[in-house]
Each structure stands twice: as C-alpha cells, then as structure tokens.
Amino acid sequence: MKQRFFFLVFMVTGLILPGQDVLLLGQQVDSLASTPDSMPVPRSVPLAGTGTLVTDGDSLAPPAAPVIAGFAVLGNRVTQPETILREVTLHVGDTINLEEIEFAKSRIYSLGLFNRVEITWPPMDSTILLIEVDERWYLYPVPMFGIVDRNWDHWYYGIGVKHENFRGRNEKIFAGFVLGYNPWVSLSYSNPWIFGDDQLFTQTGFAWSRVENKSMQSRGEGPNFDEIHYSVSQMLGKRLDPFRSVWLYGAYNYLEVSENRTGRTINDMGIDRYLTVGFGASHDTRNLAEYPTSGIYGSIYVAKKGFGIGAVDMMSYHADVRVYKPLYKDLSLALRAFTRLSSGPAIPNYEHHFFGFSERIRGHFFEELEGENAGGAFIELRIPIVPRLYVTVPEVPIRQFATWKLGLYAAIFGDIGTVWDKDERPEFADMPRGYGAGLHFLLPYGIVLRIDRAWNESRRGEWIIDVGVAF
C-alpha cells in the first residue's frame, strides 16, 4: 500500500521522489527541451527497488477513453521487469481493454514464476498499468516423485536442484536424477531471451536414461528388455513476437539394448548411434498453459535422424493444433488434432509412435497401440464449477507457499485416434474412440487432477484418474 501511495502522489503532482534517478531512454538529458511534442520521451523511474515505471511523457490533451501512459511492475524482488513486460501485448498509447488485461495476467502467470498476478490502474484518462506479482521460490532442492506415462503402477522418485529464475530472467538450470521405473539423470540449461533485441532463445541438455521397451514388435515372445539412452542436445530459436517462435535442434543419440536380438536395433550389434537435426515452429496464444480456456496453439516439427552417422536413416514429421474457444464467460470448447509420421528405409522400432503411454484415448485408456505413424482428434467442453481463484493461507509459514490458485471444472469429452505403418491406410470406421465426462481439480503450482468416466464405441466403461490437462 505504501508503494501505491507514493506512486499515485508522483503521478498527480508530477514530482520525482527524493533520491530516485531518472533514466531517459533514447535521449540525452540536455536534449529533452528540444524534443518535438510529436515524439514523447520515455522515462524509467525505479520504484523502491521493486519495479520499474515506464511512461511516455505528458499528454497535451486527455483522451476520451483511458489510454495507457506507462507500466509499473511491483513485487518483483528477483524477476527483471522486462521478463514480465514482454508477455504484455498492450503498449503505451493503447486504450484499456479488459480482455487484453486478462490475457496479459494469464500469460505472466504461465511463466511459472509467480503465485499470483494482478493488474490494476488508477481511474484517469491517461493512466498507468500496475502489474503486481507474488513471486515463488526459485532456487531449491526438488524432491521428485510421480508416475511414468500416466500409469499409476509405474512410479519414480528422486531429487534434483532447480533454479527456475536464474538472474531474474526466467533462465532455468536443472540437475537431478530419479530411481524406480525408468530411471534417468539429466542436466539442462535454458534461456528464453538471449542477445537482447534479437530475441533468441537457447536450451542445452545432457541426459541418460534406462527405459523399458514399449515396442511389442521388438519384444517378441520373450521377456521384455531395457533401452539405455544417452543424448547431448542443443536448441537455438528465435521469438518472432509474443506468440510465434522458430527453432533449430540438434542432438547426438546413443542407444543400447540390455539384451540384443534381431530387430531391436538397426545395427546388428545392439547399439545405434545417430545424429538428429530438426526444425520447428510454434504459435501460442493460450491464456494458461496449465489449463487453457482460450487461444490457439499450433506446432510443426521436421527432423532428419541418422544424418550420416550410424545405420538409422529416417525422417520424422510432427504437427499439433489445439483451439480453445470461449463460449460464455469461463465456459469454453477445446479441440485438438495431431499427427506424427515417419518415413525412410531404416525406421527403428524404438522410434515408433504409441497410444497407451503418454498419449491416451479415453475409452481405450489402458490399451497399447503401436505403429510407424499416429494421429488423433479430441474435443472437450470445459464447464466452470468454481472458477479459478486465489486463496491465501496465513497458517503456511513460508510466504512463497502461502498463496494458492484453485479451481474446479466439469468436462464432457470425445476422443478418437489410431496408428498405422507406412504400407497401410487407416480406416475411420476401425479407429478406436471414446467419450465421457469428468471433474478436473485445479490445484496450486499448476497441478491438475482429473477424474473421468469414459466409454468406448462398444459402451464398455472405465474410470480414469490422471494428472495434468488432457490437452
């Protein structure tokens, strides 16, 4: 409240708070007097070390509708203001738009850096948007436990060290390992904004994992086996605007099977080594990544695997489109269609596509399907019962864990999908499909717990308890 009081005094009186520095962006101090009225000079005034006010100077005549004269970010003890402001699509000179304000709140929250985001403004013709955030903890040991491929019989547990907001710029550093089902070790670093105005991003990673084979074709009649994976990867991309990005991806992959048999690897020795070089692009206007109710998400990815090294020789193509259409207030319709295709003379079984693991068809949730290609379509009506709200729990002693975001939605859904090999053609009448309804609990830290009841085309029912949004 004290920060807001001083801020409003500054706006009304035009005074500079004692002891504060005035930074002129793009102009020298001695050139201010000669700046034409048609070219307002932006100013940056630090506010008690917690944020930044950006304004475009004095208006000659107040407009009829509220106009944004600048932005102030408050509560960001660690996060750099530009990390927050680059998620806001409104600009100085735009009029206040409630839909754009709500969208900006959702985009900032989707960064995963804050427990709470609020945007307000003083009731003036020319006004300042006040963006207030409640930061989460960023550097902490991470006890890890969960289920693999949405299977409650396959648990993992481990520990890691994570920094979610290195240097206050949303850079992420992680090192950790898990035991149990499909153990792994991972080291990674990602930076969503490098080289300033060039708006490039990068991600570097090393991973080792021991994964139980999914392919029934590789398993055959005998007991199952494990795949031992090593990979070193590098991605470099460019953010074209707040919604669109393109990237290049490269990786060196090493795979060895625990028990070698014909067909389990392309190389007869039971070890495949190959390079992956790929290109991808995405478009994302979703309001909330954890449980979207408006916006569009689309991505494409093309990769060459076996780039002159090893016996693997194939192309991989991915496309995924998701549309979230608000119908009335928080009631929304969600649609998704995706396909994953493979081609080439040497496609290993471990590069096949599957349903029954990370991808599922409700109604056939526990059935495993395997093929060189896969595709599916999904529809879900999301009905708010308790719209998303913030709850502060004063009994929690650690401030960063005392603010919870909660909600409850009902859903009605329908799924269809199938797999096929390159010498086959899928038939719509034979595709597995299902429908049903459920309750979706929106829990703190972006966790979604779903309880669904689904039926297949033969009206056989099944209960589903799952974690995470369906799409």
N, C-alpha and C positions, 0 to 999 in steps of 0.2 A: 504494500500500500504506500509505503514511503517513496518507493521508486516512481510509482504512478503520479504521486502528488508533485514531486519535483519536475517530472516530465510535463505535466499539464501547466505548471507555472511557467516553464520555459516556452511552451507553445503560446500561451496567452500574452505574456509580457514581451517575448522576443529577446529575453536576456540570456546570456551564456552563463551557466553555472560556474561559480568561482573554482579555479583550479583545474578546469577542463580545457583540453586542447581542441582547437578547431582545425580539421584537415580539409583542405579544398581539393576535390578530386578533379584532375584535368586542368586546373588553373593555378597560377601563382597568386599569392596574397596581393601583391601590388597591382595585379591586372583585374581585380574584382570590380573596381569602379568603372572600368571601360568596357565591361561585358555587356553586349546588347541585351535588351529586355527579351528578345525572342529566343535567347539561348540561356536559360536559367542555369545557375551554377549549383551542382550538387554539393552537399556538405555532409560530413560524417562527424558525429559528436558521440564519444564514448559515454555511456550511462552507468556510472558507478561500477565499472568493470564487469557488468553483467550482460551487456548487449551493445548494439550499435543502432543509432538513429540515422536514417538517410533521408534527406529532403531536397527538394529542387528549388529552394528559394521562395521568395514572396510572390503571391499571385496579385496581378493588377486588379482583377475583378473576381469576386467569388462566384463560382458556377452555380447553376440552379440545382444540380444534384451533387451529392457528396463525391468528391474527387480525391484520389489517393495522392497525398503530397510526399509521402515517405513511409518508411518501415522502421519499427523498433523491435529488437529481439531481446527478451528479458528471461532471466532464469538460467541462461546457458553458461554455467561456470566453466565447462570444459569445451563444449562444442563451439567451433568457429561460426560466426553469424552467416558467412557465405554458404556454409554447408546447409543451413536451414533455408536461406532466401532463394537458393537455386531451385528449390522444389515449389516455389510460389510462381504461378503463371501470370498473376497480376503485376502491373508495372506502374510506376509513377505517371500520373495523368489519366489512368483508367478510373472509371466510376465504380463505386461499391457494388458488387454483385454477390448476393448471398450464396448462390450455387458455387461460384468460384471460391468463395471463402471456405465453404465446407470441403470442397475438393482439395484446397491447399492444406487444411488441417489433416485430412486423411493422408495426403502424400508425405507430410512431415512425420506423422505418426508411423507410417510404413517404413521409415528409415530404420526402425527398431532401436532407436536411441533414447526414446522418451516414454515415460509412463502416462503423460498427459500433455495435450496440446490445446491451447485456447487462443482464439484470435478475436480481439475487440477493437473498438475505435471510438474516440470522443465524438459527440454529435455536433460536427461542424461541417460547413460547406467544403472546406479543404482540410482533410483530416489525415491522421497518421494511423496505420495499422499496427496494433500492439500484438506481437506474437509472443506468447508466454509458454514456456516449456518446463516440464518437470523431468530432469534427467535421471536415467537409470545408472546403475553401477556399470562401469565399462571394463575394468581390469579385475579379474577374479579367477580362482580355480574353478573348473567346471566339472562337477560330478555328472557323469553321463550314464544314462540307462534308458532303455526303450526297446521297441520291437523292430524286427527286420522285415521288410517287405509286407508290412501290415498283417503279420502273422503273430498272434499272441502266444504261440508256442516257441517262438524264436526270440529270445531275449539277449541283449548285450548290456555290458556295464563297463565303465572305465572312468578315466579322469583326463582332463586337459587344462591348459592355461589359455585364456582367451582375452584379447583386448579388442573390444567392439568399436572403439572410437579413438584410435591412436592419433596423437597430435590434435585431437578435436576435429578431425577432418573425415570422419566416417571410414578411416582406414582400419582394416581388420587383420589381426595377427592371431594365428591359432597353432598350437602344438598339443597333440594328445594321442591317446590310444584307447582301444576298448578290447575287452575279452568276451568270452561267451560265444554266441553264434556269430559266425563270420567276423573274426577279429581283424582289426586294422590299426595302422599307425599313419598319422597324417601331419604334415607341416604345410602351412599356407600363409600367403600374404596377399591382400587385395587393396587396391587404392582406386576409388571411384572417380578421382579427379586429379590428373597429373598435367604438368606443363601449362597451368593457368588457363588462359582463354582458349587454348587448343581443345580443352575438354576431352582429353584422352583418359582412359582407364586401363588398369592392368591387373592381372592376377597370376601368381606364381605358386606352384604346388609340387609336393612330393608325396607319394602315397604307397604304402604296402598293405596288402590285404590277403586273407586266406578265405576264399568264398566257396561255399558248397555249390556244386554244379546244378544248374537249373534244367539243362537240356536232357530230355528223355531219349533223344537220338544218340547223344554221347554216352549216356548211362548204360543203355542196352539192358540185358537181363541180369547183370551182376549188381553188386552193391555200388552205392554212389561213391563219388570221389570229390576231391577238392581242387580248386584252381588257385594257384599262387600268383598274384599280380604285383608288379612293380610299375610305377609310372612317374615320369617327370613331365610337367606341363607348363605351358606359358600362353597367356592370352593377352592380346593388346587390342583395345577397341576405342571407338570414338562416339561420344554422346552428341548426336546431331542437334537435339533440342531436349526439353524435359521429358519427352515421350519416346523418342526414337534413338536407337543405337545400332552400330555395326561393329563387328569384331573379327579378328583373325585368331586362330587357335592352332597350336602345335603341341605334339606330345610324342615322347618315346615310350613304347609299351613293351613289357616283358611278361610273358605268361608261361607257366609251367604247371603240368597236371601232376597230382600226387601219385597216380597210377596210370601209366601210359598204355593206351590201346588205340588201335586204328580208328581214325575219325575224330578223336578228341582234340587234336591239334592239326593244323595243316602240315606242319613239319613232322615227319615220321619219328623224330627223336623225342617228341613230347614237349617241346619248347618252341614257342613262337615269339619272334621279335619283330616289331614293325613300327613304322612312323605313322602318325596321323597328322594331316594338315587339313584344316577346315575353315569355312567362312560362315558367319551367321549374321542375322539382323533381327531386331525386335521392335515392336510398337506396343507401348503400355500406357493406357490412360485409366487403369483401375483405381478406384478410390482407396481400397485397402487390400493389400496383397494377402493378408491372413484370412479374410472372408469377404470377397468383393461383392458389391451390390450394384455397382455402376461402372461403366467404362468398357474398354476393349483391350484385349491382349492378343498379340499375334507374334509368332516367331518362325523363322526358317533357318535351317542349318544343312550345309552340304559338306561332306568330308571325304577325302581320299585316304584309305587305310592300306598300308603296305606300299609306302612311297619309295620304292627302290630298295627296300631292306626287308629280307625275310620272304617267306612263301605266301603270306597273306596278300591278297590282291582284290580289293573290292571298293565300291562306292556306297556311301550311306546318305540318305536324304530324310530330313525330318521337317514336318510342318504342323503347326498347332495354332488354332484360332479359338478364342474364347470371347463371348459377348455377354455383358451384364446390363440388362435393360430395366431401369426403374419403371414401375407401373403406377404406383400410388404411394407417395411418401417413402417408407422404408421397404415396401413390398417390391420385389424385383424378380425378373426372369433371367436365368443363367443358361447359356448354351455353349457347348464345346464340340469341336470336331478336330481330329488329328489323324495323321498317317505317318508311318515310318517304313521306308522302303530300302531294299538292299539290291545291289547288282554287282556283277563281276564273276570272274572264273573261279575264285577261291574265297568263299564265304565260310568262315569257321562257325561251328555250332554255338560257341560262346558269344557270337555277335548276332544270334537270332533275337527276335522280339517275342515278348511273352505277355499273356494275361494270367492273372492269378498270383502275381507278385506285387511290384509297385503299382502297376496298372491293374484295375479290377473292374469287372462288370457286375453290378449289383443284381442279384438274382442268380448269378453264377459266380459268386464272390470267391468261393473256395476251389473252383475248377481251374486247372492249369492248361493253357493253350500255347503252342509253340509254332513259329513259322519264320521264314525269311522276311516277311512283310507283315505289317499290322495296321489296323485302322479302327476308329471308333467314333461314336457320336453320343452326346449326353445332354440332357435337359433337366433343369431343376428350378422349381418355383420356391423362392425363399420368403417365408412369411414371418414378420417380426411378432414375437410374443412379448418379450421385454427388449425394447430397442437398446442399442449399446449405450452404456452409461458408465460414469466414473464413480468409484466408491473409495473413500479414504478410511483406512483402518488405523486409528490412533494407537491401538494396542501394539502394533508392529514397531519394534524399537528402531529399526533401520529405515530412515526416511525414504530411500530409494525403492523400498519394497512395500511402502505403506499405501501407495495409490494403485488401485486395481481397476481394470477395464473389463466390464462384464456385459453379457447379453444372452438372449435365448431366442432361437428361431425354430420354426417348424419348416419342413421341406416336403415337397412332392416331387418325385423324380422318375426319369426313364433313361435306361442305358442300352446301347447296342454296340457290339464290336466283334472283330474276328481276326484271324491270322491266315496267311497263305504263303506258299512257296512261289518262286518265280515262274514255274511252269504251270501254275494254277490260276483260276479266275474265281474270286469269291462270289457266291450267290446270296442275294439278300434274304431269301426265304430260309436259308440254312444258318444265318448268323445268330449266335446266342444273344438274348436280350432279356431285360428285366425291368421292373417298375416297383414303386413302393413309396413309403413316407417315413419320416423320422423327425427326431428332435436334435438340434445342434446347440451345444452349450459353448458360448464364447467365454474363455477363461483368461486370467491375467497372463501377460507376456506372450500374447498371440497364440495361445493354445486353444484348439478347437476339439471338443469331444463330441462324437456323433453316435447316436443310437438309431439305427434304421431297421425297418422291416421291409424286406424285398421279396418279390415273387418272380419266377421266370415265366417263359412262354407256356409252360405246362402247368402253371399255377402252383408250383412247388415253392413253399415259403422258406425263408431263412432269416435269422436275426443277425445283425451286423453291429459290432461295437468297434469303432475306428477312431483314429486320432488324425486331425488335420482336415482341412476343407477338401471336398471331393474334387473340385477344380476351381 
